[in-house]
Amino acid sequence: MNSFAFDLHNGYIEGINNQTKVIKRNAFGFKRFDRFRARILLHHQYKKKATPNRSC
């Protein structure tokens, strides 16, 4: 009943979750989590990402 009374929904967040799951399925070969995380943040255009600097 609240969905009819208020014009609020979680469609935007569900869309972000769905895109992240698609990236996860396509990125099966990633061995480092920080690169996988950077790929997700880059896809969603998140500018302030905090990844540790590692030299490999």
Buried (B, 14 or more C-beta within 10 A) or exposed (E): EEEEEEEEEEEEEEEEEEEEEEBEEEEEEBEEEEEBBBBBBEEEEEEEEEEEEEEE
